[in-house]
Amino acid sequence: MTSVKVGFIGLGTMGASMASNLQEAGYELVVNDIRRHVAEAHLAAGADWADSAAQVAEASDVIFSSLPTPPDVEAVANAMLPKLSPGKVYFDLSTNSPTLIRELHARFEKQGVHLLDAPVSGGPAGAKSGKLAIWVGGEREIFQTHKKLLDAIGDQVMYVGPIGSGSIAKLVHNCTGYMIQCALAEAFTMGVKAGVEPLALWQAVRQGAVGRQRTFDRLPDHFLSAHFDPPAFSLRLAHKDVSLATQVGREHHVPMRMAHLALEELTEALNRGWGERDSRVAMLLQEERSQLEIKVDEDRLREAM
């Protein structure tokens, strides 16, 4: 595999480390960035410099890009496409628009070039250490052929589905994280203003049921399995808890917009007569609005877990 000539476009905070890890794994690199000086370490380690994305496309068998925005990816793709011969492979590691990546995929496919979306998660520290999740959408066979290349970049490489699937998974992950961040800010300000010292509050809640579990670990139990009976914690009690929290917010003049949105959902679910079902049953409201039903086969869930 190390005989494969690898192109890397975009040597920013994430890209520079990922490219270095490819070099350390023994791959021959040709690199490009709008700022040549950021490639100095890679050039010193034996990489070749390309003056343009088009030159990277000509010189490489497999190309990676790590770029800030969808317009940047589109510009690079447009520059490369005329120079890409059939059979070459392009992995976009950027957090990208699934709509754009599907449009580009259709154009690349007509030319016999394989385009896969492969966004990464783990931040700058993960990019440097190689502890990255990489979520890949596109042709499974091409993914399998080049998985060792991806393994040189991240330790959790996963095929998600057809083109665009990796980008959607990344957006779900990041959007969830920032929604949680907003909720944490709101709940913590309520707790501190109500009289609890910030460090003590953090030390307390991180040992609770939510604090001890990874963000997505509970989804198979209820949401993915569509099992809400018998309850692990009833909707009626969850509604009571969130009501009490918003009451504390009012007493201490802390705006709690996120909590009130949650309370509205729980109230609507309660009004459906679901009070003695599991509190996660409120998820069904969003499924109804989305005209969607989520239910994963139990054998597949057990295997995944």
C-alpha beads as a LAMMPS data file, in Angstrom:
LAMMPS data file: protein, C-alpha beads

305 atoms
304 bonds

1 atom types
1 bond types

-500.0 500.0 xlo xhi
-500.0 500.0 ylo yhi
-500.0 500.0 zlo zhi

Masses

1 110.0

Atoms # bond

1 1 1 0.000 0.000 0.000
2 1 1 2.877 2.383 0.701
3 1 1 3.651 2.332 -3.042
4 1 1 0.476 4.372 -3.566
5 1 1 1.264 8.025 -4.310
6 1 1 -0.932 10.100 -2.005
7 1 1 -1.956 13.705 -2.560
8 1 1 -2.974 15.928 0.329
9 1 1 -4.640 19.335 -0.146
10 1 1 -5.155 21.583 2.875
11 1 1 -2.486 21.634 5.584
12 1 1 -4.347 23.538 8.262
13 1 1 -4.741 22.620 11.928
14 1 1 -6.250 19.223 11.117
15 1 1 -4.793 18.545 7.686
16 1 1 -1.165 19.122 8.639
17 1 1 -1.257 16.410 11.313
18 1 1 -3.193 13.940 9.169
19 1 1 -0.710 14.393 6.323
20 1 1 2.197 13.878 8.731
21 1 1 0.636 10.643 9.976
22 1 1 0.396 9.375 6.413
23 1 1 4.080 10.140 5.959
24 1 1 4.968 8.362 9.196
25 1 1 3.050 5.321 7.935
26 1 1 5.389 5.232 4.937
27 1 1 3.286 6.818 2.223
28 1 1 4.860 9.052 -0.414
29 1 1 3.082 12.420 -0.388
30 1 1 2.547 15.329 -2.721
31 1 1 1.064 18.302 -0.870
32 1 1 -0.627 21.618 -1.575
33 1 1 -1.987 24.509 0.451
34 1 1 -2.653 28.163 -0.339
35 1 1 0.256 28.925 2.057
36 1 1 3.427 27.115 1.062
37 1 1 5.173 27.743 4.384
38 1 1 2.764 25.438 6.267
39 1 1 4.172 22.521 4.247
40 1 1 7.762 22.996 5.417
41 1 1 7.710 20.069 7.851
42 1 1 6.168 17.760 5.244
43 1 1 8.664 18.800 2.591
44 1 1 11.508 18.254 5.031
45 1 1 10.147 14.759 5.658
46 1 1 10.264 13.977 1.946
47 1 1 6.944 15.200 0.515
48 1 1 6.778 16.798 -2.913
49 1 1 5.211 20.233 -3.365
50 1 1 2.480 20.916 -5.934
51 1 1 1.652 24.480 -6.929
52 1 1 -2.029 23.711 -7.458
53 1 1 -4.786 21.210 -6.758
54 1 1 -4.626 20.266 -10.437
55 1 1 -0.970 19.279 -10.060
56 1 1 -1.855 17.149 -7.030
57 1 1 -4.504 15.393 -9.120
58 1 1 -2.005 14.633 -11.891
59 1 1 0.696 13.344 -9.541
60 1 1 -1.384 11.203 -7.155
61 1 1 -3.256 7.905 -7.115
62 1 1 -5.339 8.783 -4.062
63 1 1 -6.083 12.378 -3.022
64 1 1 -7.222 13.703 0.358
65 1 1 -8.529 17.195 1.056
66 1 1 -9.090 18.842 4.417
67 1 1 -10.690 22.227 3.818
68 1 1 -12.690 24.799 5.809
69 1 1 -15.939 25.217 3.831
70 1 1 -18.039 23.616 1.066
71 1 1 -17.083 26.366 -1.442
72 1 1 -13.412 25.523 -0.807
73 1 1 -14.094 21.838 -1.516
74 1 1 -16.041 22.702 -4.667
75 1 1 -13.232 24.934 -5.953
76 1 1 -10.610 22.233 -5.340
77 1 1 -12.802 19.557 -6.929
78 1 1 -13.391 21.736 -9.999
79 1 1 -9.660 22.357 -10.319
80 1 1 -8.789 18.667 -10.012
81 1 1 -11.468 17.049 -12.151
82 1 1 -9.978 17.803 -15.601
83 1 1 -6.661 16.279 -14.462
84 1 1 -8.029 13.121 -12.848
85 1 1 -7.776 9.939 -14.898
86 1 1 -10.253 7.039 -14.474
87 1 1 -9.635 4.845 -11.445
88 1 1 -8.200 7.567 -9.227
89 1 1 -9.718 8.049 -5.771
90 1 1 -10.576 11.246 -3.893
91 1 1 -11.449 11.304 -0.178
92 1 1 -12.787 14.605 1.172
93 1 1 -12.040 14.752 4.909
94 1 1 -13.797 18.110 5.370
95 1 1 -17.049 18.738 7.225
96 1 1 -19.065 19.263 4.080
97 1 1 -22.547 19.627 2.640
98 1 1 -24.002 16.213 1.732
99 1 1 -25.867 17.903 -1.126
100 1 1 -22.638 19.264 -2.602
101 1 1 -20.727 16.013 -2.133
102 1 1 -23.473 14.101 -3.963
103 1 1 -23.420 16.598 -6.834
104 1 1 -19.643 16.324 -7.103
105 1 1 -19.834 12.545 -6.876
106 1 1 -22.125 12.413 -9.921
107 1 1 -19.656 14.504 -11.929
108 1 1 -16.625 12.468 -10.823
109 1 1 -18.437 9.196 -11.541
110 1 1 -19.027 10.200 -15.166
111 1 1 -15.250 10.536 -15.504
112 1 1 -14.563 7.185 -13.836
113 1 1 -13.123 8.795 -10.681
114 1 1 -14.150 7.575 -7.217
115 1 1 -15.198 10.277 -4.753
116 1 1 -15.950 9.426 -1.117
117 1 1 -16.845 11.731 1.746
118 1 1 -14.819 10.946 4.870
119 1 1 -15.236 13.651 7.537
120 1 1 -13.218 13.242 10.715
121 1 1 -13.929 13.845 14.399
122 1 1 -11.426 14.187 17.221
123 1 1 -10.110 17.740 17.019
124 1 1 -6.521 18.911 16.612
125 1 1 -5.241 16.649 19.403
126 1 1 -6.858 13.632 17.776
127 1 1 -5.487 14.564 14.364
128 1 1 -1.994 14.727 15.855
129 1 1 -2.212 11.499 17.854
130 1 1 -4.180 9.548 15.234
131 1 1 -7.132 9.113 17.594
132 1 1 -9.747 10.183 15.060
133 1 1 -13.104 8.832 13.996
134 1 1 -13.479 8.798 10.207
135 1 1 -16.997 8.343 8.808
136 1 1 -17.004 7.298 5.165
137 1 1 -19.739 7.516 2.556
138 1 1 -19.386 6.142 -0.964
139 1 1 -18.547 2.863 -2.693
140 1 1 -17.919 0.172 -0.091
141 1 1 -15.433 -1.679 -2.321
142 1 1 -13.286 1.451 -2.733
143 1 1 -13.472 2.041 1.011
144 1 1 -12.273 -1.504 1.714
145 1 1 -9.465 -1.219 -0.825
146 1 1 -8.070 1.921 0.791
147 1 1 -8.974 1.331 4.445
148 1 1 -5.301 0.935 5.418
149 1 1 -4.689 4.466 4.162
150 1 1 -7.531 5.710 6.349
151 1 1 -6.220 3.661 9.289
152 1 1 -2.993 5.674 9.073
153 1 1 -5.058 8.793 9.827
154 1 1 -7.593 7.597 12.416
155 1 1 -8.179 4.736 14.849
156 1 1 -11.968 4.539 14.397
157 1 1 -12.599 4.211 10.667
158 1 1 -16.180 3.293 9.755
159 1 1 -18.099 2.830 6.545
160 1 1 -21.485 4.541 7.051
161 1 1 -23.271 4.097 3.724
162 1 1 -23.687 5.577 0.226
163 1 1 -22.152 8.892 -0.813
164 1 1 -23.076 11.703 1.585
165 1 1 -23.642 9.366 4.546
166 1 1 -20.356 10.296 6.194
167 1 1 -21.163 14.003 5.971
168 1 1 -24.624 13.472 7.441
169 1 1 -23.174 11.482 10.355
170 1 1 -20.674 14.270 11.019
171 1 1 -23.385 16.950 10.990
172 1 1 -25.556 14.907 13.363
173 1 1 -22.578 14.547 15.705
174 1 1 -21.554 18.205 15.640
175 1 1 -25.070 19.618 15.782
176 1 1 -25.835 17.385 18.780
177 1 1 -22.687 18.568 20.517
178 1 1 -23.516 22.259 20.139
179 1 1 -27.124 21.726 21.165
180 1 1 -25.878 19.985 24.319
181 1 1 -23.371 22.792 24.872
182 1 1 -26.219 25.345 24.840
183 1 1 -28.269 23.216 27.233
184 1 1 -25.311 22.796 29.605
185 1 1 -24.687 26.542 29.661
186 1 1 -28.325 27.159 30.523
187 1 1 -28.639 24.514 33.237
188 1 1 -25.276 25.382 34.799
189 1 1 -26.067 29.086 35.086
190 1 1 -29.294 28.110 36.829
191 1 1 -27.437 25.851 39.253
192 1 1 -24.719 28.385 40.066
193 1 1 -27.120 31.298 40.465
194 1 1 -29.254 29.123 42.729
195 1 1 -26.271 28.844 45.069
196 1 1 -24.029 25.910 44.153
197 1 1 -20.280 26.542 43.720
198 1 1 -19.380 25.846 40.040
199 1 1 -16.657 23.242 40.617
200 1 1 -18.735 21.396 43.186
201 1 1 -21.691 21.415 40.795
202 1 1 -19.581 19.954 37.977
203 1 1 -18.070 17.315 40.259
204 1 1 -21.557 16.328 41.400
205 1 1 -23.358 16.067 38.050
206 1 1 -20.560 14.282 36.194
207 1 1 -21.104 11.291 38.483
208 1 1 -24.841 11.126 37.788
209 1 1 -26.538 8.800 35.319
210 1 1 -26.034 11.188 32.385
211 1 1 -22.494 12.102 33.397
212 1 1 -21.304 8.490 33.554
213 1 1 -22.611 7.558 30.141
214 1 1 -21.289 8.595 26.734
215 1 1 -23.649 10.903 24.864
216 1 1 -25.057 8.399 22.387
217 1 1 -24.886 5.228 24.500
218 1 1 -28.540 5.278 25.545
219 1 1 -30.051 5.540 22.070
220 1 1 -30.222 1.756 21.438
221 1 1 -32.194 1.163 24.653
222 1 1 -35.239 3.174 23.580
223 1 1 -34.956 5.323 20.453
224 1 1 -33.368 2.787 18.087
225 1 1 -35.270 -0.201 19.485
226 1 1 -38.621 1.670 19.783
227 1 1 -39.051 0.145 23.248
228 1 1 -40.651 2.495 25.783
229 1 1 -42.413 -0.017 28.044
230 1 1 -41.846 -0.793 30.837
231 1 1 -40.237 2.534 31.759
232 1 1 -36.684 2.868 33.024
233 1 1 -37.742 6.349 34.183
234 1 1 -41.299 7.454 33.560
235 1 1 -42.327 10.439 31.474
236 1 1 -44.447 11.673 34.385
237 1 1 -41.387 11.894 36.639
238 1 1 -39.224 13.466 33.925
239 1 1 -41.882 16.145 33.384
240 1 1 -41.876 16.831 37.106
241 1 1 -38.082 17.190 37.195
242 1 1 -37.873 19.614 34.285
243 1 1 -40.800 21.607 35.734
244 1 1 -38.906 21.947 39.012
245 1 1 -35.751 23.071 37.202
246 1 1 -37.597 25.776 35.264
247 1 1 -39.206 26.897 38.523
248 1 1 -35.735 27.383 40.062
249 1 1 -34.767 29.364 36.965
250 1 1 -37.751 31.700 37.426
251 1 1 -36.981 32.170 41.124
252 1 1 -33.422 33.247 40.322
253 1 1 -34.190 35.197 37.136
254 1 1 -32.264 32.835 34.847
255 1 1 -33.618 32.582 31.265
256 1 1 -34.145 28.903 30.394
257 1 1 -35.231 28.755 26.767
258 1 1 -33.784 25.293 26.119
259 1 1 -35.380 23.835 29.234
260 1 1 -38.773 25.278 28.298
261 1 1 -38.518 23.722 24.840
262 1 1 -37.823 20.376 26.494
263 1 1 -40.737 20.934 28.884
264 1 1 -43.071 21.676 25.959
265 1 1 -42.096 18.365 24.349
266 1 1 -42.608 16.439 27.575
267 1 1 -45.951 18.181 28.155
268 1 1 -47.182 17.281 24.673
269 1 1 -46.148 13.662 25.226
270 1 1 -47.858 13.687 28.645
271 1 1 -51.049 14.972 27.013
272 1 1 -50.968 11.927 24.713
273 1 1 -51.486 9.774 27.800
274 1 1 -47.902 8.517 27.845
275 1 1 -47.143 9.500 31.447
276 1 1 -46.350 5.965 32.635
277 1 1 -44.225 5.098 29.609
278 1 1 -40.461 5.699 29.514
279 1 1 -39.523 9.380 29.427
280 1 1 -37.747 8.872 26.078
281 1 1 -41.165 8.213 24.502
282 1 1 -41.278 11.941 23.732
283 1 1 -38.890 11.087 20.870
284 1 1 -41.898 9.710 18.992
285 1 1 -43.259 13.253 18.621
286 1 1 -40.322 14.218 16.419
287 1 1 -40.694 11.018 14.411
288 1 1 -44.337 11.905 13.747
289 1 1 -43.431 15.424 12.622
290 1 1 -40.710 14.039 10.368
291 1 1 -43.072 11.374 8.937
292 1 1 -40.551 8.754 9.956
293 1 1 -40.447 5.570 12.004
294 1 1 -37.164 4.392 13.513
295 1 1 -36.876 0.773 14.629
296 1 1 -33.676 -1.254 14.340
297 1 1 -33.795 -5.053 14.474
298 1 1 -32.826 -6.271 17.951
299 1 1 -30.248 -8.748 16.642
300 1 1 -28.463 -5.964 14.754
301 1 1 -28.515 -3.782 17.874
302 1 1 -27.020 -6.543 20.016
303 1 1 -24.292 -7.115 17.460
304 1 1 -23.477 -3.398 17.263
305 1 1 -23.288 -3.067 21.043

Bonds

1 1 1 2
2 1 2 3
3 1 3 4
4 1 4 5
5 1 5 6
6 1 6 7
7 1 7 8
8 1 8 9
9 1 9 10
10 1 10 11
11 1 11 12
12 1 12 13
13 1 13 14
14 1 14 15
15 1 15 16
16 1 16 17
17 1 17 18
18 1 18 19
19 1 19 20
20 1 20 21
21 1 21 22
22 1 22 23
23 1 23 24
24 1 24 25
25 1 25 26
26 1 26 27
27 1 27 28
28 1 28 29
29 1 29 30
30 1 30 31
31 1 31 32
32 1 32 33
33 1 33 34
34 1 34 35
35 1 35 36
36 1 36 37
37 1 37 38
38 1 38 39
39 1 39 40
40 1 40 41
41 1 41 42
42 1 42 43
43 1 43 44
44 1 44 45
45 1 45 46
46 1 46 47
47 1 47 48
48 1 48 49
49 1 49 50
50 1 50 51
51 1 51 52
52 1 52 53
53 1 53 54
54 1 54 55
55 1 55 56
56 1 56 57
57 1 57 58
58 1 58 59
59 1 59 60
60 1 60 61
61 1 61 62
62 1 62 63
63 1 63 64
64 1 64 65
65 1 65 66
66 1 66 67
67 1 67 68
68 1 68 69
69 1 69 70
70 1 70 71
71 1 71 72
72 1 72 73
73 1 73 74
74 1 74 75
75 1 75 76
76 1 76 77
77 1 77 78
78 1 78 79
79 1 79 80
80 1 80 81
81 1 81 82
82 1 82 83
83 1 83 84
84 1 84 85
85 1 85 86
86 1 86 87
87 1 87 88
88 1 88 89
89 1 89 90
90 1 90 91
91 1 91 92
92 1 92 93
93 1 93 94
94 1 94 95
95 1 95 96
96 1 96 97
97 1 97 98
98 1 98 99
99 1 99 100
100 1 100 101
101 1 101 102
102 1 102 103
103 1 103 104
104 1 104 105
105 1 105 106
106 1 106 107
107 1 107 108
108 1 108 109
109 1 109 110
110 1 110 111
111 1 111 112
112 1 112 113
113 1 113 114
114 1 114 115
115 1 115 116
116 1 116 117
117 1 117 118
118 1 118 119
119 1 119 120
120 1 120 121
121 1 121 122
122 1 122 123
123 1 123 124
124 1 124 125
125 1 125 126
126 1 126 127
127 1 127 128
128 1 128 129
129 1 129 130
130 1 130 131
131 1 131 132
132 1 132 133
133 1 133 134
134 1 134 135
135 1 135 136
136 1 136 137
137 1 137 138
138 1 138 139
139 1 139 140
140 1 140 141
141 1 141 142
142 1 142 143
143 1 143 144
144 1 144 145
145 1 145 146
146 1 146 147
147 1 147 148
148 1 148 149
149 1 149 150
150 1 150 151
151 1 151 152
152 1 152 153
153 1 153 154
154 1 154 155
155 1 155 156
156 1 156 157
157 1 157 158
158 1 158 159
159 1 159 160
160 1 160 161
161 1 161 162
162 1 162 163
163 1 163 164
164 1 164 165
165 1 165 166
166 1 166 167
167 1 167 168
168 1 168 169
169 1 169 170
170 1 170 171
171 1 171 172
172 1 172 173
173 1 173 174
174 1 174 175
175 1 175 176
176 1 176 177
177 1 177 178
178 1 178 179
179 1 179 180
180 1 180 181
181 1 181 182
182 1 182 183
183 1 183 184
184 1 184 185
185 1 185 186
186 1 186 187
187 1 187 188
188 1 188 189
189 1 189 190
190 1 190 191
191 1 191 192
192 1 192 193
193 1 193 194
194 1 194 195
195 1 195 196
196 1 196 197
197 1 197 198
198 1 198 199
199 1 199 200
200 1 200 201
201 1 201 202
202 1 202 203
203 1 203 204
204 1 204 205
205 1 205 206
206 1 206 207
207 1 207 208
208 1 208 209
209 1 209 210
210 1 210 211
211 1 211 212
212 1 212 213
213 1 213 214
214 1 214 215
215 1 215 216
216 1 216 217
217 1 217 218
218 1 218 219
219 1 219 220
220 1 220 221
221 1 221 222
222 1 222 223
223 1 223 224
224 1 224 225
225 1 225 226
226 1 226 227
227 1 227 228
228 1 228 229
229 1 229 230
230 1 230 231
231 1 231 232
232 1 232 233
233 1 233 234
234 1 234 235
235 1 235 236
236 1 236 237
237 1 237 238
238 1 238 239
239 1 239 240
240 1 240 241
241 1 241 242
242 1 242 243
243 1 243 244
244 1 244 245
245 1 245 246
246 1 246 247
247 1 247 248
248 1 248 249
249 1 249 250
250 1 250 251
251 1 251 252
252 1 252 253
253 1 253 254
254 1 254 255
255 1 255 256
256 1 256 257
257 1 257 258
258 1 258 259
259 1 259 260
260 1 260 261
261 1 261 262
262 1 262 263
263 1 263 264
264 1 264 265
265 1 265 266
266 1 266 267
267 1 267 268
268 1 268 269
269 1 269 270
270 1 270 271
271 1 271 272
272 1 272 273
273 1 273 274
274 1 274 275
275 1 275 276
276 1 276 277
277 1 277 278
278 1 278 279
279 1 279 280
280 1 280 281
281 1 281 282
282 1 282 283
283 1 283 284
284 1 284 285
285 1 285 286
286 1 286 287
287 1 287 288
288 1 288 289
289 1 289 290
290 1 290 291
291 1 291 292
292 1 292 293
293 1 293 294
294 1 294 295
295 1 295 296
296 1 296 297
297 1 297 298
298 1 298 299
299 1 299 300
300 1 300 301
301 1 301 302
302 1 302 303
303 1 303 304
304 1 304 305
